[in-house]
Amino acid sequence: MIGEEDTKKNKTLTYLGTFLLVLGLFSTLFLDDYWGGRVSEVVTISTAIIGAVALFIQFKRDKEINQASFVLEFWKSFSSDQKLQTIMLKCDEMRLTDKNTFTKEDYFDIVSYAQWLETLSSLVNRKIFSFNAIDDMYNYLFFIFVNNKYIQETELVPSQKFYKGIYKTYREWTKYLVKQNKEILCEKTALDKVKNFDDICLMK
């Protein structure tokens, strides 16, 4: 659950901060002015640090919640588009059977799918989405398409200058998957095997 661990940390910090405040109060009552002042100073500084850490955790939690909401809303733009889902199914059929059921009439829908992924990639490359946040939901939709040989030959390679975001995201996403010991879907026809892949990733 998002933020559950952070909530526990915040509670711990709250208890610790309260304990330090009580300690500071008792130190002024039972210690002489010098030692009471020193202890009170240390407690004040420590409490300020704890407060700053608690605020950071809260901001981090809010960011994760907002990101999760954004990821879900972006998903709806795909799930509500029947044409994009049809392209996805044709990509999957080609993955499972090696049978290509694409036709020339699918071209504009392929472009729409590619543009949708380019938008997703833009959000990733601008650090709005993290791979940790999107991998479970979007991994299949991304790799089933970009690692399809027909899609590459029809659109992603000939029009590569329009899909720089996808190429850059592919490079970083695969690094993330390797680090996490996760499978890369359709790796035999991986996008990074196309000619000039690295050069495209460096394009501005």
C-alpha atoms as a printed R data frame, in Angstrom:
    type eleno elety resid chain resno       x       y       z
1   ATOM     1    CA   MET     A     1   0.000   0.000   0.000
2   ATOM     2    CA   ILE     A     2   1.320   3.416  -0.971
3   ATOM     3    CA   GLY     A     3   2.623   5.383   1.996
4   ATOM     4    CA   GLU     A     4   2.046   2.676   4.640
5   ATOM     5    CA   GLU     A     5   5.743   2.481   5.460
6   ATOM     6    CA   ASP     A     6   6.025   6.278   5.461
7   ATOM     7    CA   THR     A     7   3.047   6.513   7.841
8   ATOM     8    CA   LYS     A     8   4.849   4.232  10.288
9   ATOM     9    CA   LYS     A     9   7.976   6.373   9.977
10  ATOM    10    CA   ASN     A    10   5.960   9.527  10.663
11  ATOM    11    CA   LYS     A    11   4.441   7.961  13.791
12  ATOM    12    CA   THR     A    12   7.888   6.945  15.010
13  ATOM    13    CA   LEU     A    13   9.207  10.457  14.422
14  ATOM    14    CA   THR     A    14   6.202  11.941  16.236
15  ATOM    15    CA   TYR     A    15   6.803   9.736  19.285
16  ATOM    16    CA   LEU     A    16  10.503  10.552  19.228
17  ATOM    17    CA   GLY     A    17   9.847  14.280  18.924
18  ATOM    18    CA   THR     A    18   7.368  14.164  21.817
19  ATOM    19    CA   PHE     A    19   9.859  12.274  23.961
20  ATOM    20    CA   LEU     A    20  12.565  14.841  23.260
21  ATOM    21    CA   LEU     A    21  10.245  17.725  24.114
22  ATOM    22    CA   VAL     A    22   9.338  16.099  27.434
23  ATOM    23    CA   LEU     A    23  13.029  15.449  28.069
24  ATOM    24    CA   GLY     A    24  13.798  19.097  27.383
25  ATOM    25    CA   LEU     A    25  11.071  20.214  29.784
26  ATOM    26    CA   PHE     A    26  12.296  18.005  32.623
27  ATOM    27    CA   SER     A    27  15.910  19.042  32.019
28  ATOM    28    CA   THR     A    28  15.013  22.674  32.689
29  ATOM    29    CA   LEU     A    29  13.290  21.651  35.929
30  ATOM    30    CA   PHE     A    30  15.884  19.318  37.456
31  ATOM    31    CA   LEU     A    31  19.238  20.446  36.033
32  ATOM    32    CA   ASP     A    32  21.178  23.620  36.762
33  ATOM    33    CA   ASP     A    33  21.035  26.523  34.322
34  ATOM    34    CA   TYR     A    34  24.153  25.488  32.367
35  ATOM    35    CA   TRP     A    35  23.322  21.833  31.808
36  ATOM    36    CA   GLY     A    36  19.628  22.520  31.495
37  ATOM    37    CA   GLY     A    37  20.336  25.085  28.791
38  ATOM    38    CA   ARG     A    38  22.669  22.714  26.917
39  ATOM    39    CA   VAL     A    39  20.187  19.860  27.009
40  ATOM    40    CA   SER     A    40  17.370  22.191  25.967
41  ATOM    41    CA   GLU     A    41  19.462  23.448  23.036
42  ATOM    42    CA   VAL     A    42  20.223  19.919  21.849
43  ATOM    43    CA   VAL     A    43  16.561  18.956  22.178
44  ATOM    44    CA   THR     A    44  15.475  22.011  20.174
45  ATOM    45    CA   ILE     A    45  17.887  21.262  17.337
46  ATOM    46    CA   SER     A    46  16.968  17.557  17.326
47  ATOM    47    CA   THR     A    47  13.252  18.350  17.265
48  ATOM    48    CA   ALA     A    48  13.743  20.724  14.326
49  ATOM    49    CA   ILE     A    49  15.610  18.018  12.404
50  ATOM    50    CA   ILE     A    50  12.927  15.447  13.161
51  ATOM    51    CA   GLY     A    51  10.251  17.894  11.988
52  ATOM    52    CA   ALA     A    52  12.113  18.474   8.716
53  ATOM    53    CA   VAL     A    53  12.445  14.725   8.120
54  ATOM    54    CA   ALA     A    54   8.741  14.209   8.856
55  ATOM    55    CA   LEU     A    55   7.817  16.921   6.339
56  ATOM    56    CA   PHE     A    56  10.060  15.331   3.708
57  ATOM    57    CA   ILE     A    57   8.393  11.942   4.217
58  ATOM    58    CA   GLN     A    58   4.952  13.547   3.915
59  ATOM    59    CA   PHE     A    59   5.889  15.351   0.687
60  ATOM    60    CA   LYS     A    60   7.295  12.093  -0.706
61  ATOM    61    CA   ARG     A    61   4.089  10.248   0.195
62  ATOM    62    CA   ASP     A    62   1.922  12.935  -1.432
63  ATOM    63    CA   LYS     A    63   4.052  12.770  -4.578
64  ATOM    64    CA   GLU     A    64   3.629   8.988  -4.785
65  ATOM    65    CA   ILE     A    65  -0.137   9.263  -4.349
66  ATOM    66    CA   ASN     A    66  -0.402  11.970  -7.035
67  ATOM    67    CA   GLN     A    67   1.785   9.963  -9.376
68  ATOM    68    CA   ALA     A    68  -0.346   6.850  -8.886
69  ATOM    69    CA   SER     A    69  -3.499   8.859  -9.675
70  ATOM    70    CA   PHE     A    70  -1.891  10.304 -12.799
71  ATOM    71    CA   VAL     A    71  -0.774   6.835 -13.944
72  ATOM    72    CA   LEU     A    72  -4.326   5.545 -13.569
73  ATOM    73    CA   GLU     A    73  -5.841   8.480 -15.464
74  ATOM    74    CA   PHE     A    74  -3.360   8.025 -18.312
75  ATOM    75    CA   TRP     A    75  -4.276   4.340 -18.459
76  ATOM    76    CA   LYS     A    76  -7.906   5.310 -19.068
77  ATOM    77    CA   SER     A    77  -6.917   7.084 -22.291
78  ATOM    78    CA   PHE     A    78  -5.750   3.694 -23.590
79  ATOM    79    CA   SER     A    79  -8.444   1.455 -22.174
80  ATOM    80    CA   SER     A    80 -11.189   3.641 -23.640
81  ATOM    81    CA   ASP     A    81  -9.746   3.508 -27.178
82  ATOM    82    CA   GLN     A    82 -10.835   0.346 -29.010
83  ATOM    83    CA   LYS     A    83  -8.464   0.958 -31.942
84  ATOM    84    CA   LEU     A    84  -5.415   0.989 -29.687
85  ATOM    85    CA   GLN     A    85  -6.565  -2.224 -28.042
86  ATOM    86    CA   THR     A    86  -6.980  -3.844 -31.456
87  ATOM    87    CA   ILE     A    87  -3.380  -2.971 -32.351
88  ATOM    88    CA   MET     A    88  -2.231  -4.398 -29.033
89  ATOM    89    CA   LEU     A    89  -4.076  -7.669 -29.701
90  ATOM    90    CA   LYS     A    90  -2.543  -7.974 -33.156
91  ATOM    91    CA   CYS     A    91   0.903  -7.443 -31.649
92  ATOM    92    CA   ASP     A    92   0.175 -10.158 -29.109
93  ATOM    93    CA   GLU     A    93  -1.063 -12.553 -31.772
94  ATOM    94    CA   MET     A    94   2.152 -12.008 -33.694
95  ATOM    95    CA   ARG     A    95   4.144 -12.674 -30.511
96  ATOM    96    CA   LEU     A    96   2.345 -15.950 -29.831
97  ATOM    97    CA   THR     A    97   1.950 -17.359 -33.338
98  ATOM    98    CA   ASP     A    98   4.397 -15.408 -35.550
99  ATOM    99    CA   LYS     A    99   1.361 -14.715 -37.708
100 ATOM   100    CA   ASN     A   100   1.140 -11.149 -38.994
101 ATOM   101    CA   THR     A   101  -2.474  -9.999 -39.211
102 ATOM   102    CA   PHE     A   102  -1.706  -6.315 -39.763
103 ATOM   103    CA   THR     A   103  -3.023  -4.643 -42.913
104 ATOM   104    CA   LYS     A   104  -2.379  -1.296 -44.585
105 ATOM   105    CA   GLU     A   105  -5.615  -0.061 -43.031
106 ATOM   106    CA   ASP     A   106  -4.017  -0.402 -39.595
107 ATOM   107    CA   TYR     A   107  -1.359   2.201 -40.323
108 ATOM   108    CA   PHE     A   108  -3.056   5.242 -38.798
109 ATOM   109    CA   ASP     A   109  -4.006   3.260 -35.702
110 ATOM   110    CA   ILE     A   110  -0.372   2.155 -35.397
111 ATOM   111    CA   VAL     A   111   0.651   5.818 -35.536
112 ATOM   112    CA   SER     A   112  -1.914   6.643 -32.841
113 ATOM   113    CA   TYR     A   113  -0.523   3.903 -30.606
114 ATOM   114    CA   ALA     A   114   3.021   5.134 -31.233
115 ATOM   115    CA   GLN     A   115   2.006   8.704 -30.374
116 ATOM   116    CA   TRP     A   116   0.356   7.476 -27.183
117 ATOM   117    CA   LEU     A   117   3.604   5.757 -26.197
118 ATOM   118    CA   GLU     A   118   5.583   8.848 -27.172
119 ATOM   119    CA   THR     A   119   3.446  10.836 -24.733
120 ATOM   120    CA   LEU     A   120   4.052   8.229 -22.031
121 ATOM   121    CA   SER     A   121   7.771   8.366 -22.799
122 ATOM   122    CA   SER     A   122   7.776  12.139 -22.525
123 ATOM   123    CA   LEU     A   123   6.315  11.887 -19.026
124 ATOM   124    CA   VAL     A   124   8.943   9.296 -18.085
125 ATOM   125    CA   ASN     A   125  11.843  11.261 -19.540
126 ATOM   126    CA   ARG     A   126  10.696  14.386 -17.681
127 ATOM   127    CA   LYS     A   127  10.651  12.361 -14.427
128 ATOM   128    CA   ILE     A   128   6.891  12.792 -13.968
129 ATOM   129    CA   PHE     A   129   6.502   9.012 -14.044
130 ATOM   130    CA   SER     A   130   9.073   6.634 -12.558
131 ATOM   131    CA   PHE     A   131   9.625   3.111 -13.865
132 ATOM   132    CA   ASN     A   132   8.783   1.805 -10.431
133 ATOM   133    CA   ALA     A   133   5.361   3.453 -10.726
134 ATOM   134    CA   ILE     A   134   4.526   2.432 -14.303
135 ATOM   135    CA   ASP     A   135   6.205  -0.925 -14.864
136 ATOM   136    CA   ASP     A   136   3.397  -3.168 -13.641
137 ATOM   137    CA   MET     A   137   0.702  -1.355 -15.607
138 ATOM   138    CA   TYR     A   138   2.483  -0.264 -18.781
139 ATOM   139    CA   ASN     A   139   5.309  -2.747 -19.353
140 ATOM   140    CA   TYR     A   140   3.206  -5.023 -21.540
141 ATOM   141    CA   LEU     A   141   1.657  -2.188 -23.555
142 ATOM   142    CA   PHE     A   142   5.059  -0.671 -24.252
143 ATOM   143    CA   PHE     A   143   7.203  -3.680 -25.112
144 ATOM   144    CA   ILE     A   144   4.554  -5.676 -26.996
145 ATOM   145    CA   PHE     A   145   4.431  -2.766 -29.444
146 ATOM   146    CA   VAL     A   146   7.976  -1.424 -29.723
147 ATOM   147    CA   ASN     A   147   9.528  -4.914 -29.934
148 ATOM   148    CA   ASN     A   148   7.211  -5.953 -32.754
149 ATOM   149    CA   LYS     A   149   9.182  -6.354 -35.986
150 ATOM   150    CA   TYR     A   150   6.328  -5.206 -38.222
151 ATOM   151    CA   ILE     A   151   5.766  -2.082 -36.102
152 ATOM   152    CA   GLN     A   152   9.472  -1.294 -36.227
153 ATOM   153    CA   GLU     A   153   9.709  -1.694 -39.998
154 ATOM   154    CA   THR     A   154   6.437   0.118 -40.671
155 ATOM   155    CA   GLU     A   155   6.725   3.118 -38.342
156 ATOM   156    CA   LEU     A   156   9.298   3.243 -35.567
157 ATOM   157    CA   VAL     A   157  12.384   2.994 -37.775
158 ATOM   158    CA   PRO     A   158  11.275   4.964 -40.874
159 ATOM   159    CA   SER     A   159   9.898   7.767 -38.678
160 ATOM   160    CA   GLN     A   160  12.459   7.463 -35.899
161 ATOM   161    CA   LYS     A   161  12.975  11.231 -35.566
162 ATOM   162    CA   PHE     A   162   9.386  11.521 -34.315
163 ATOM   163    CA   TYR     A   163   9.873   8.849 -31.651
164 ATOM   164    CA   LYS     A   164  13.067   9.916 -29.892
165 ATOM   165    CA   GLY     A   165  11.240   9.736 -26.570
166 ATOM   166    CA   ILE     A   166  10.312   6.085 -27.107
167 ATOM   167    CA   TYR     A   167  13.909   5.173 -27.977
168 ATOM   168    CA   LYS     A   168  15.285   6.970 -24.899
169 ATOM   169    CA   THR     A   169  12.667   5.428 -22.631
170 ATOM   170    CA   TYR     A   170  13.368   1.985 -24.084
171 ATOM   171    CA   ARG     A   171  17.051   2.292 -23.216
172 ATOM   172    CA   GLU     A   172  16.380   3.341 -19.620
173 ATOM   173    CA   TRP     A   173  13.446   0.974 -19.074
174 ATOM   174    CA   THR     A   174  15.463  -2.067 -20.157
175 ATOM   175    CA   LYS     A   175  18.234  -1.011 -17.766
176 ATOM   176    CA   TYR     A   176  15.650  -0.891 -14.994
177 ATOM   177    CA   LEU     A   177  14.319  -4.360 -15.904
178 ATOM   178    CA   VAL     A   178  17.797  -5.891 -16.008
179 ATOM   179    CA   LYS     A   179  18.568  -4.384 -12.613
180 ATOM   180    CA   GLN     A   180  15.300  -5.811 -11.238
181 ATOM   181    CA   ASN     A   181  15.980  -9.217 -12.859
182 ATOM   182    CA   LYS     A   182  12.755  -8.950 -14.846
183 ATOM   183    CA   GLU     A   183  11.968 -10.331 -18.290
184 ATOM   184    CA   ILE     A   184  12.024  -8.081 -21.350
185 ATOM   185    CA   LEU     A   185   9.010  -8.952 -23.483
186 ATOM   186    CA   CYS     A   186   9.776  -9.989 -27.106
187 ATOM   187    CA   GLU     A   187  13.493  -9.517 -26.538
188 ATOM   188    CA   LYS     A   188  14.367 -11.461 -29.706
189 ATOM   189    CA   THR     A   189  13.133  -8.528 -31.779
190 ATOM   190    CA   ALA     A   190  14.203  -5.842 -29.309
191 ATOM   191    CA   LEU     A   191  14.057  -2.235 -30.435
192 ATOM   192    CA   ASP     A   192  17.650  -1.668 -29.354
193 ATOM   193    CA   LYS     A   193  18.772  -4.086 -32.088
194 ATOM   194    CA   VAL     A   194  17.697  -1.744 -34.879
195 ATOM   195    CA   LYS     A   195  20.335   0.152 -36.790
196 ATOM   196    CA   ASN     A   196  21.604   3.392 -35.201
197 ATOM   197    CA   PHE     A   197  19.652   2.802 -31.970
198 ATOM   198    CA   ASP     A   198  22.251   4.574 -29.813
199 ATOM   199    CA   ASP     A   199  22.450   7.506 -32.214
200 ATOM   200    CA   ILE     A   200  18.676   7.941 -32.080
201 ATOM   201    CA   CYS     A   201  18.760   7.945 -28.272
202 ATOM   202    CA   LEU     A   202  21.252  10.825 -28.398
203 ATOM   203    CA   MET     A   203  19.188  12.906 -30.806
204 ATOM   204    CA   LYS     A   204  17.879  16.228 -29.452
